[in-house]
Amino acid sequence: MVRLVRRLVLAAAGALMALGVSWAGPAQAAPKPPAGVDITGHQLAEPLRLRAATQPTEVVAVIDQVNWLSRAGAAIGPKPDDLGPKYTVVVLAGETPTQTYDLYPLAVGGPRVYRPAKQPDPAYRAKAGWFLGRLNMSETLRTAGVPLERQLDTVTGGVGGGERVLPDESLDPGKDLGEAVGELQRLLLLNVGVMVLITMGLAGIALLIRRRTR
């Protein structure tokens, strides 16, 4: 009798867990990282083309300069005379431009990033804004091939203003923090619901067995 009870409980738990998984649906594939970046700007006679297939380290490092930007930046940036040389970074999906940013690694007061409201991909909606850049911007661009003098005091990097946006796992600058938090909340609610169903199922089985054994 004890073995029969155990089998019934295990079978019920397995069925309820399988049901919960089926409700959750198939796991969504992680978004693919960008295929590369193009860099144009001061003293670059032609675009600097970096591709993840051949230069993954450089591509990740350059995208890391812009993938933390928050939804809203400052409306007014430094004076034009204080910006220094400008480098435009275009993020690619395949060979299609999707996002663009203006980087100022030698700006007075620290590196700056400007995100234009008009982006190559209409699906990527962004608000124009200025942001404090990472302290290692100059060294990152120099390592990628931009003709800049070495900055020994900024090798360790760091971030200026703004907030870092989830998730880092995809290196996707368009990932929205609010969307990620919403997905997390839905997942937690789903898990709670599955646990409640399992508990109710086990309680029902136990009550049924108890009545039959009286």
MIVO-120159 format. One record per residue (C-alpha): residue number from 1; residue in three letters; x, y, z. Coordinates in steps of 0.1 Angstrom, whole numbers, padded with zeros to 4 digits, m for minus. Example, Ala and Ser with C-alpha at 12.3 -4.5 7.8 and 13.67 -1.06 7.14 Angstrom:
BEGIN
+-----+------+-------+-------+-------+
| pos | code |  east | north |    up |
+-----+------+-------+-------+-------+
|   1 |  ALA |  0123 | m0045 |  0078 |
|   2 |  SER |  0137 | m0011 |  0071 |
+-----+------+-------+-------+-------+
// end
This chain:
BEGIN
+-----+------+-------+-------+-------+
| pos | code |  east | north |    up |
+-----+------+-------+-------+-------+
|   1 |  MET |  0000 |  0000 |  0000 |
|   2 |  VAL |  0028 |  0024 |  0009 |
|   3 |  ARG |  0045 |  0017 | m0025 |
|   4 |  LEU |  0013 |  0023 | m0043 |
|   5 |  VAL |  0009 |  0057 | m0025 |
|   6 |  ARG |  0044 |  0067 | m0034 |
|   7 |  ARG |  0039 |  0058 | m0071 |
|   8 |  LEU |  0007 |  0078 | m0072 |
|   9 |  VAL |  0023 |  0108 | m0056 |
|  10 |  LEU |  0054 |  0107 | m0080 |
|  11 |  ALA |  0032 |  0102 | m0110 |
|  12 |  ALA |  0010 |  0132 | m0100 |
|  13 |  ALA |  0040 |  0154 | m0094 |
|  14 |  GLY |  0055 |  0144 | m0127 |
|  15 |  ALA |  0023 |  0151 | m0146 |
|  16 |  LEU |  0019 |  0185 | m0130 |
|  17 |  MET |  0055 |  0195 | m0136 |
|  18 |  ALA |  0052 |  0185 | m0172 |
|  19 |  LEU |  0020 |  0205 | m0175 |
|  20 |  GLY |  0037 |  0235 | m0161 |
|  21 |  VAL |  0066 |  0232 | m0186 |
|  22 |  SER |  0041 |  0229 | m0214 |
|  23 |  TRP |  0024 |  0261 | m0203 |
|  24 |  ALA |  0057 |  0279 | m0201 |
|  25 |  GLY |  0063 |  0271 | m0237 |
|  26 |  PRO |  0096 |  0265 | m0255 |
|  27 |  ALA |  0125 |  0286 | m0243 |
|  28 |  GLN |  0133 |  0316 | m0264 |
|  29 |  ALA |  0166 |  0316 | m0282 |
|  30 |  ALA |  0190 |  0342 | m0270 |
|  31 |  PRO |  0194 |  0371 | m0295 |
|  32 |  LYS |  0224 |  0368 | m0317 |
|  33 |  PRO |  0253 |  0392 | m0311 |
|  34 |  PRO |  0259 |  0419 | m0337 |
|  35 |  ALA |  0279 |  0407 | m0367 |
|  36 |  GLY |  0303 |  0436 | m0365 |
|  37 |  VAL |  0308 |  0474 | m0364 |
|  38 |  ASP |  0320 |  0501 | m0388 |
|  39 |  ILE |  0340 |  0530 | m0375 |
|  40 |  THR |  0345 |  0563 | m0393 |
|  41 |  GLY |  0359 |  0596 | m0382 |
|  42 |  HIS |  0389 |  0618 | m0376 |
|  43 |  GLN |  0421 |  0607 | m0396 |
|  44 |  LEU |  0404 |  0576 | m0409 |
|  45 |  ALA |  0407 |  0577 | m0447 |
|  46 |  GLU |  0382 |  0548 | m0451 |
|  47 |  PRO |  0358 |  0531 | m0427 |
|  48 |  LEU |  0373 |  0507 | m0402 |
|  49 |  ARG |  0354 |  0475 | m0406 |
|  50 |  LEU |  0354 |  0451 | m0377 |
|  51 |  ARG |  0337 |  0417 | m0380 |
|  52 |  ALA |  0329 |  0393 | m0352 |
|  53 |  ALA |  0340 |  0364 | m0373 |
|  54 |  THR |  0375 |  0376 | m0375 |
|  55 |  GLN |  0379 |  0402 | m0347 |
|  56 |  PRO |  0355 |  0391 | m0320 |
|  57 |  THR |  0375 |  0407 | m0291 |
|  58 |  GLU |  0376 |  0441 | m0308 |
|  59 |  VAL |  0339 |  0440 | m0318 |
|  60 |  VAL |  0328 |  0432 | m0283 |
|  61 |  ALA |  0350 |  0459 | m0268 |
|  62 |  VAL |  0337 |  0486 | m0291 |
|  63 |  ILE |  0300 |  0476 | m0286 |
|  64 |  ASP |  0307 |  0476 | m0248 |
|  65 |  GLN |  0312 |  0514 | m0251 |
|  66 |  VAL |  0275 |  0519 | m0261 |
|  67 |  ASN |  0255 |  0489 | m0249 |
|  68 |  TRP |  0249 |  0503 | m0214 |
|  69 |  LEU |  0232 |  0535 | m0224 |
|  70 |  SER |  0200 |  0543 | m0205 |
|  71 |  ARG |  0168 |  0553 | m0222 |
|  72 |  ALA |  0172 |  0590 | m0217 |
|  73 |  GLY |  0204 |  0610 | m0219 |
|  74 |  ALA |  0212 |  0647 | m0214 |
|  75 |  ALA |  0196 |  0670 | m0239 |
|  76 |  ILE |  0226 |  0693 | m0241 |
|  77 |  GLY |  0262 |  0681 | m0245 |
|  78 |  PRO |  0296 |  0698 | m0241 |
|  79 |  LYS |  0305 |  0728 | m0262 |
|  80 |  PRO |  0317 |  0718 | m0297 |
|  81 |  ASP |  0352 |  0731 | m0290 |
|  82 |  ASP |  0354 |  0708 | m0260 |
|  83 |  LEU |  0344 |  0676 | m0278 |
|  84 |  GLY |  0377 |  0668 | m0297 |
|  85 |  PRO |  0378 |  0642 | m0325 |
|  86 |  LYS |  0346 |  0624 | m0334 |
|  87 |  TYR |  0342 |  0587 | m0343 |
|  88 |  THR |  0309 |  0573 | m0355 |
|  89 |  VAL |  0302 |  0536 | m0347 |
|  90 |  VAL |  0276 |  0518 | m0367 |
|  91 |  VAL |  0264 |  0484 | m0353 |
|  92 |  LEU |  0257 |  0458 | m0380 |
|  93 |  ALA |  0233 |  0428 | m0382 |
|  94 |  GLY |  0249 |  0409 | m0410 |
|  95 |  GLU |  0259 |  0437 | m0433 |
|  96 |  THR |  0228 |  0458 | m0425 |
|  97 |  PRO |  0233 |  0489 | m0403 |
|  98 |  THR |  0210 |  0489 | m0373 |
|  99 |  GLN |  0223 |  0514 | m0348 |
| 100 |  THR |  0247 |  0544 | m0348 |
| 101 |  TYR |  0265 |  0563 | m0321 |
| 102 |  ASP |  0290 |  0592 | m0320 |
| 103 |  LEU |  0320 |  0587 | m0297 |
| 104 |  TYR |  0342 |  0615 | m0284 |
| 105 |  PRO |  0371 |  0598 | m0266 |
| 106 |  LEU |  0391 |  0630 | m0260 |
| 107 |  ALA |  0363 |  0653 | m0248 |
| 108 |  VAL |  0371 |  0678 | m0221 |
| 109 |  GLY |  0359 |  0663 | m0188 |
| 110 |  GLY |  0359 |  0627 | m0200 |
| 111 |  PRO |  0347 |  0607 | m0230 |
| 112 |  ARG |  0313 |  0614 | m0243 |
| 113 |  VAL |  0287 |  0594 | m0263 |
| 114 |  TYR |  0259 |  0609 | m0284 |
| 115 |  ARG |  0230 |  0587 | m0295 |
| 116 |  PRO |  0211 |  0602 | m0324 |
| 117 |  ALA |  0173 |  0598 | m0324 |
| 118 |  LYS |  0174 |  0588 | m0361 |
| 119 |  GLN |  0188 |  0553 | m0363 |
| 120 |  PRO |  0194 |  0531 | m0394 |
| 121 |  ASP |  0169 |  0505 | m0383 |
| 122 |  PRO |  0134 |  0521 | m0379 |
| 123 |  ALA |  0125 |  0494 | m0355 |
| 124 |  TYR |  0151 |  0506 | m0330 |
| 125 |  ARG |  0135 |  0535 | m0313 |
| 126 |  ALA |  0159 |  0557 | m0294 |
| 127 |  LYS |  0158 |  0591 | m0278 |
| 128 |  ALA |  0186 |  0615 | m0287 |
| 129 |  GLY |  0209 |  0621 | m0258 |
| 130 |  TRP |  0244 |  0627 | m0245 |
| 131 |  PHE |  0261 |  0603 | m0221 |
| 132 |  LEU |  0294 |  0602 | m0202 |
| 133 |  GLY |  0314 |  0575 | m0218 |
| 134 |  ARG |  0336 |  0548 | m0205 |
| 135 |  LEU |  0370 |  0559 | m0193 |
| 136 |  ASN |  0387 |  0533 | m0215 |
| 137 |  MET |  0370 |  0546 | m0247 |
| 138 |  SER |  0402 |  0560 | m0262 |
| 139 |  GLU |  0422 |  0528 | m0256 |
| 140 |  THR |  0394 |  0506 | m0269 |
| 141 |  LEU |  0392 |  0526 | m0302 |
| 142 |  ARG |  0430 |  0527 | m0305 |
| 143 |  THR |  0432 |  0489 | m0300 |
| 144 |  ALA |  0405 |  0485 | m0327 |
| 145 |  GLY |  0426 |  0505 | m0351 |
| 146 |  VAL |  0417 |  0541 | m0347 |
| 147 |  PRO |  0447 |  0564 | m0349 |
| 148 |  LEU |  0448 |  0577 | m0313 |
| 149 |  GLU |  0477 |  0582 | m0289 |
| 150 |  ARG |  0479 |  0557 | m0261 |
| 151 |  GLN |  0463 |  0568 | m0229 |
| 152 |  LEU |  0481 |  0550 | m0200 |
| 153 |  ASP |  0459 |  0563 | m0173 |
| 154 |  THR |  0426 |  0548 | m0187 |
| 155 |  VAL |  0436 |  0512 | m0193 |
| 156 |  THR |  0415 |  0499 | m0165 |
| 157 |  GLY |  0383 |  0514 | m0180 |
| 158 |  GLY |  0351 |  0521 | m0161 |
| 159 |  VAL |  0319 |  0538 | m0169 |
| 160 |  GLY |  0308 |  0574 | m0167 |
| 161 |  GLY |  0271 |  0584 | m0164 |
| 162 |  GLY |  0240 |  0564 | m0172 |
| 163 |  GLU |  0228 |  0529 | m0162 |
| 164 |  ARG |  0239 |  0495 | m0175 |
| 165 |  VAL |  0210 |  0478 | m0192 |
| 166 |  LEU |  0202 |  0441 | m0189 |
| 167 |  PRO |  0211 |  0418 | m0204 |
| 168 |  ASP |  0249 |  0416 | m0210 |
| 169 |  GLU |  0245 |  0381 | m0223 |
| 170 |  SER |  0234 |  0392 | m0258 |
| 171 |  LEU |  0255 |  0423 | m0264 |
| 172 |  ASP |  0224 |  0439 | m0279 |
| 173 |  PRO |  0223 |  0477 | m0273 |
| 174 |  GLY |  0186 |  0477 | m0281 |
| 175 |  LYS |  0176 |  0455 | m0252 |
| 176 |  ASP |  0152 |  0474 | m0229 |
| 177 |  LEU |  0155 |  0472 | m0191 |
| 178 |  GLY |  0117 |  0475 | m0186 |
| 179 |  GLU |  0111 |  0446 | m0210 |
| 180 |  ALA |  0136 |  0424 | m0193 |
| 181 |  VAL |  0122 |  0431 | m0159 |
| 182 |  GLY |  0087 |  0423 | m0172 |
| 183 |  GLU |  0098 |  0390 | m0186 |
| 184 |  LEU |  0114 |  0381 | m0152 |
| 185 |  GLN |  0082 |  0390 | m0133 |
| 186 |  ARG |  0061 |  0368 | m0157 |
| 187 |  LEU |  0085 |  0339 | m0152 |
| 188 |  LEU |  0084 |  0342 | m0114 |
| 189 |  LEU |  0046 |  0343 | m0115 |
| 190 |  LEU |  0045 |  0312 | m0138 |
| 191 |  ASN |  0068 |  0293 | m0114 |
| 192 |  VAL |  0046 |  0302 | m0084 |
| 193 |  GLY |  0015 |  0290 | m0103 |
| 194 |  VAL |  0031 |  0257 | m0111 |
| 195 |  MET |  0041 |  0252 | m0075 |
| 196 |  VAL |  0005 |  0259 | m0064 |
| 197 |  LEU | m0009 |  0234 | m0088 |
| 198 |  ILE |  0016 |  0208 | m0077 |
| 199 |  THR |  0007 |  0214 | m0040 |
| 200 |  MET | m0030 |  0212 | m0047 |
| 201 |  GLY | m0026 |  0180 | m0067 |
| 202 |  LEU | m0006 |  0163 | m0040 |
| 203 |  ALA | m0031 |  0174 | m0014 |
| 204 |  GLY | m0059 |  0160 | m0034 |
| 205 |  ILE | m0042 |  0127 | m0039 |
| 206 |  ALA | m0034 |  0125 | m0002 |
| 207 |  LEU | m0070 |  0132 |  0007 |
| 208 |  LEU | m0082 |  0106 | m0017 |
| 209 |  ILE | m0058 |  0079 | m0004 |
| 210 |  ARG | m0068 |  0088 |  0032 |
| 211 |  ARG | m0105 |  0082 |  0024 |
| 212 |  ARG | m0099 |  0049 |  0008 |
| 213 |  THR | m0077 |  0036 |  0036 |
| 214 |  ARG | m0103 |  0044 |  0063 |
+-----+------+-------+-------+-------+
// end
